[in-house]
């Protein structure tokens, strides 16, 4: 099921993220599109500022606009 509760939150790569198409470098910034549970694990779809889109694990990113989480 797709969860859009974090839609639009800004995040930063906490480490290098390796996907099939490209590597997202540590400290890259992007915007969360949605969360998805697949095969028992949570994946987060992120559109990075460089135009790439990738799925990441929650531990691979950090939310950078935390003040928006409690509004």
N, C-alpha and C positions, 0 to 999 in steps of 0.2 A: 504494500500500500504506500502511496506517495503522501508525504507529510510536508506541507508548505509553511509550517509555523515559524520557521527561521528565514523565510523568503526575504531577500534584500539585505540581510545582515552582512557586514563586511568581515572578512577573515584574512588570516595570514598563514602561509605554509610554515609549519614549525620545523620542517625538515625537507630535504629534497623528496619530491614525489615522482615516482616513475610510473608512467602509464604506457600503454601500447603505442601511442602516437608521439609523445613528447615528454620531456622532463620538466617539471615545475620546480624551480629553484627555491631553496629556503628563503623565507622573508617575502616571497611574492604575495601580492595582495589580490583578492577577488571578492565576488559576491555570491552568497549562497542562493541556489535556485530551489532546491528541494532535498529532502531526505528520503531514502528508500531502504526498506529491509529486504535483503536477498540472501537466501540460504543461511538464515540465522545470524546475519551480521548487518550492521547499519552502514550504509554508504551515503555520502553527501555529494551532491552534484554541485560543482562550483564553476562559475564563469570567471576566469582569471582576467585581469586587466589587459593582458597581452592578446586577448581574443580567444584563447584556448578554453575548452571546457573539459573537465575531467571529474571522475568519481574519486573520492578520497575517503579514508577511514577517519573517524572522529579524532583519533589521537595524532593524526598528521597535520591538523590545523588548530589555530586558536582564534576565537572570536575577538575582534578588536573594537567593536562598538558595543560593549557590554551594557551600557546605560540603556540601550533600546530593548534589552531583554525583559525589563521590568516595567515597561509602559503599558 
